[in-house]
Amino acid sequence: MINAQDIKIGTAIRMDGKLYFCIDFLHVKPGKGNTFMRTKLKDVVDGYVLERRFNIGEKLEDVRVERRPYQFLYKEGDDFIFMNQETYEQVPIAKELITGVDFMKEEMVVDVVSDASTETILFAEMPVKVQLKVTYTEPGLKGDTATNALKPATVETGATVRVPLFVNTDEIIEVDTRDGSYVGRVR
């Protein structure tokens, strides 16, 4: 159990039978009344964000989570098979639990977050930026860079990314896995 004033970004708590991560908090001391914590909590399973106030001194059930590196091996049906980098144990993880799954290629290492008390896998987190090869895009025309126009490009994982007109097939680009946006070209 932890006190409400000990909540920080990244703290995991169990509330109403669900697991939440704190993504934002603010310690509020109004002119009148008691001090309280205003928090934004993200549901681990559904992903929706909940705003919640806690009084100072209120007891909350904290959850110890562990982050471990796992390597993506292959896809089997709807599950993705990962290997623990420390124990070499293979575990299946459902597609819904992996952030940025469209940009994942074989042998990529991701962080798998699990509940330490029950060893239940909560979710797998891709690196924020990944480098992928463009397998197909329409050729760009010389001098077509005056506007911020974007065109679709297919990358090696099969996902489609909107890229600037100057990007061509067989170039390596950097993609943000959180929203699938183009970051830049890799030289």
N, C-alpha and C positions, 0 to 999 in steps of 0.2 A: 504494500500500500504506500502511496505517495501523497503528499499534500498538494492541493491545487496550485499553490504558489511555486511549486517545483517543476511545473510543466514547461518544457522548452520545445523548440522546433525539432521534430524527429522522435519525440517521446511517444511511445505506444501505450494506449490504455484500453481496458475492456470496460464497456459501458452498455447496459441493456442487452447483454449477450452478444454484442458485436465488438469487433476490434477496430480501433481508430488510430490514425497517426496525426499528431499535431503538425499543421503546416504553417500556422501563424498564431501568435499570442500577443496580448497587450495587458500589462498590469495597470489597472485603472483605480485611481484614488479620487473619487468625487469630493466636492466641497462638503456635502452632507452625506451621511450614510457610511456604510462599510466599504472597505476596499474589496475589489473582486478582480478576477481574471477573465478577460474576453478572449475566447479561443476560436480558431477555425480547425475543425477536425475532419479528416478524410477517411471515409469508410474503406477498409482494405478490400473487401469483396466487391461492392457495388461501384466504388469510385466517386460517389457523390460527396459533396462538401457540406458539413453541418456547422453552423455557428452556435456556440454554447457559452454560457456564463457560469463560472464557478466562484463560490464565496471562498475567501482566504481561510485556510484551515480545513476545508472540506477534504475528506479522504477519497482517493480514487484508486482503483485496482490497476496497477501498472503491469505491463507484459514485457518480458525480456525477449528481445528479438535478436537473431544472429544473421549476419550477412556472410555468405560463403561464395567463393568463385566456383561456378559450374561451367563446363564446356558443352556446347550444343553438338550432338552427334548426328542425329537424323530425325526425320518425321515419320511417325507411325500412326496412320489414321488421323484423328483430330489432336493427338498428343504429340508433344515434342520430347524426345529422349535426351536427357542431360547427364553428364558424368561429373560427380564430385571430384574436384581437383586434388583433394587431400586423401580421400578413402577409396577413390576409383569406383564407387558405388553408382549404379545407373538408376535414375528416377525419371518417370514420365511427368510432364507438367502440361496442363491444359492450355490451349491457345489463349483463352480469355485472361489467364493470369500473367501473360508476358506483355510488357510494354514495348511498343515498337517492333512487334513480331514480323511485320512485313519487310523489314530491313535486315533480318537476321540470316546469316549464311553459315554453312557448316564450319565447325571448329572455332566459332566465335565464343568468347568467354563472357558470361553475364553474371551479375550478382543475384543470388537467390536468397530471399529473405524468408526466414522460417521462425515460428514460435518455438522458443527454446524449451518450454516445459512439455509441449506435446509433440515436438518435432514435425508439426504440420507446416507444409510449404504455403506461405501466404501469397507471394508473387515473385516474379523474376523481372529484373530491371536491366534493360539494355544500356550500353554506354550512350551518353547523350549525343555524341557525334560518331558516325561511322563513315568509312571510305568505301565507295562502291563504284564499279565500272559501269559506264553507260553502254548497254548492249544495242539500243536502237533509239535514234531520234532523227527528225527531219534535218537535213543539212541547213546550216545558217548561211545567210547571204552577207557578203562583205559590205560594211557600212550600215548594217541593220542594228546598230547598238545605240542609236539616238534615243529610243524610247525604252521604257522599262518593261517591254513585252516579254512574256514567258511562253514557252512551248512545252508539251509533254515529252518526257524522256523515260524509257524503260531501263531499269538498272538490272544488274545480274541476279537479284533475288526475285525478279518478276514484278516488283512494285513500280508504280508510275510516279515520277517526281516532276514538278514544274520547274524548268531551268531557263536561264537567259538564252537568247537566240544564238550567242556565240559558242555554246557548248556543242560538241560534235560526238559522234559514235566513237567508242573505244577510249574516251577520256575518263579519268578517275575524278569523281566529285565527292564532296563531303556533304552528308545529309544529317539533319537534326532528327533523331528518332522520336522525339516527343510529338512533333506535329507533321513530320514528313516534308519539311521545307529544305530548299537548297541553301547551303551555307557558302560554298566556294569550290573552286577547282583546286586539285592537288597537283603540284608541279613535280 
